Each structure stands twice: as structure tokens, then as C-alpha cells.
Amino acid sequence: MQLTTDYASAIFEFPTLDKMHGESTYTTLKTLKKQLKANGMSVLSDLGGRQFGHRGLVLSPAEYALISNIPYDRPLHPGPLVIPAGTTHHETVRLRAE
């Protein structure tokens, strides 16, 4: 049996975001963004000066510039992970970690 860690519950301040019912309003959107910013802050990152976690994933570059002099350079998505058949276990672990 494989155990999995629920990282959202372990790390995020808001593991479950407030649900919006019906049409969104300024207030509901502002609350949702506040929750997303708090969750982004809870994940450590070397990007954007290291002080604000991954808050730069939630904020626009202009918004992030208001809190940090160091830009948050979003990493590019590496694409799908392809592990060739016959790859050793150690190499598979290394590829997943990268």
C-alpha cells in the first residue's frame, strides 16, 4: 500500500478555497485572491527574492513589483515527464526530482 501526503492540508493556510455560488462579485474574488496569495506564501521559493514564497504565481508582475525589488521570474513548464522503458529505479527517481 502506497501512502501519500496531503501537501495542501500540511502546507497551505487555506487547503480548501472558499466556494463561489452564483455570479462572482468583487468581494468574493478579493477573498479568493487573498486565500491564493496566502497559500503561495506558504511554499518556499528562491524566486523573487525568497521572501514571498510562490506569491508571484498569483500576482501580476506589476503587483509583485510593489512588494519586492527583485522580479519573480516564473519558471517555464518543463513539459511531460518521459521515462524511457528500462530506466533504472535510481535514474527514475532522479528524473522525477528534476
N, C-alpha and C positions, 0 to 999 in steps of 0.2 A: 504494500500500500504506500503510495507516494503522498507525503504531507506537503501542503502548500501554505505559504504565508500570505495573509491578507494585508498587503502593504498599505492599502488605503486606510484601513482601521488602525494600523500600527503607527502610521506616519502623519496622515492628514488631520488637520484640525476639524475639517468637515468631510468625513468619509462618505457621507450621503448628502448631496446638494439638495437645497430646498426645491421642491417641485413647483412648477408654474402651472396653474389651472386657468384655462381660458386664454384670453388675449394678454400678452405681456404688457407691463406698464414700466415707467421709468423706475419706480421703486423696486419692482421685482427684478428687473435687470441689474440695478445697482446692487441689490442684495446678492444676486448670483455672482457678479463680478467680485464683490468683496470676499465671498467664500472661495472663489477660484484663486484670488491673489493670496489669501491665507494659506491655501493648500500648496501653491507654488513656492511660497517662502519656506515651507517645512521640508523641502527637498534640497539638500546641499548641492551647490554647483560652484565650479571655478569660473563660470562665465559672468561677465558684467560686474566684476569687482568683488565677487564672493560674498557680499553682504546680504543679498536679497534672494538667495536660492534660485529657483527657476521662475521667479516672478516675471521675468522678461518674456516668458511664453504667453502670459496673459495680457501684458501691457503692450501698447504700440511702442515703436522706438522713441517717439516724441514723449510719451508718458514716462517711459523708463528714464529718459534723459533728465526728467525733473527730480528723480531720486538718486541718480548716480552719474558721475562724470565719465564713467567707463561704460561704453555701449555694451549691450547684451547681444552678442552675435549668435543668432540661432544656428545650431548645427544642422547640416543638411541630413535628410533621411538617408541612411546607407543603402536602402533597398532591401529586398527579401534576402534572408539568410539561406544560402545554399551550402549544404554539407554533402560533399560527394560520397557516393557509396564506397565502403571500405575504409572510411576515415577512422583512425584510432579514437578511443574514448578521450584520451588526453587532448588530442587535437580538436575534437568536437567541443569539449569544454572551453578551450581557448577561443575557438571561433565564436561561440555563443557569448563569451565575456566581452570580446571586442565589439 
